[in-house]
Amino acid sequence: MQQTKNSRAICSNCKYFYITWDRTSPYGCKAMGFKSKTMPYMVTRQISQTDCQSYEVK
């Protein structure tokens, strides 16, 4: 797993990231099974205090 300094780019380059088309939760992560208002890496970091461990390049 390769991490970059700009973590925001990680989700958009991950094979598990998707756009939900739900206005209240537009971003989703198939690996962790959730949708959110913010990018999934932010939710993961806030809850677990670590970087995403499911990241895989598309």
C-alpha positions as CSV (number, residue, x, y, z in Angstrom):
1,M,0.0,0.0,0.0
2,Q,1.5,3.3,-1.1
3,Q,0.5,6.4,0.9
4,T,0.9,9.9,-0.4
5,K,1.2,13.2,1.5
6,N,-2.1,14.4,-0.1
7,S,-4.4,11.8,1.4
8,R,-7.5,13.3,-0.3
9,A,-6.3,11.9,-3.6
10,I,-6.1,8.4,-2.1
11,C,-9.9,7.8,-2.2
12,S,-10.3,8.9,-5.8
13,N,-7.6,6.5,-6.9
14,C,-8.8,3.6,-4.8
15,K,-10.7,0.7,-6.4
16,Y,-13.2,0.6,-3.5
17,F,-14.2,4.3,-3.8
18,Y,-17.4,5.2,-5.5
19,I,-19.9,8.1,-6.0
20,T,-23.3,7.2,-4.5
21,W,-25.4,9.9,-6.1
22,D,-27.1,10.3,-2.7
23,R,-27.1,14.0,-1.9
24,T,-26.7,13.4,1.8
25,S,-23.9,10.9,1.5
26,P,-22.2,11.4,-1.9
27,Y,-19.0,9.3,-1.2
28,G,-18.8,5.6,-0.5
29,C,-16.2,2.9,0.3
30,K,-17.1,-0.6,-0.8
31,A,-14.2,-2.2,1.2
32,M,-15.6,-0.8,4.5
33,G,-19.2,-0.7,3.5
34,F,-20.3,2.8,4.2
35,K,-21.3,6.1,2.6
36,S,-20.5,9.6,4.0
37,K,-20.7,13.3,3.5
38,T,-16.9,13.5,3.4
39,M,-14.2,11.5,1.7
40,P,-14.0,8.0,3.3
41,Y,-10.4,8.4,4.3
42,M,-11.5,11.3,6.6
43,V,-14.1,9.2,8.3
44,T,-11.6,6.3,8.7
45,R,-9.0,8.5,10.2
46,Q,-11.4,10.2,12.6
47,I,-12.8,6.9,13.9
48,S,-9.7,4.7,14.0
49,Q,-6.9,7.4,14.3
50,T,-5.0,5.6,11.5
51,D,-4.8,5.8,7.7
52,C,-7.0,3.6,5.6
53,Q,-5.8,0.0,5.5
54,S,-8.0,-1.1,2.6
55,Y,-6.6,1.2,-0.1
56,E,-5.8,-0.5,-3.4
57,V,-4.9,1.3,-6.7
58,K,-7.6,1.1,-9.4
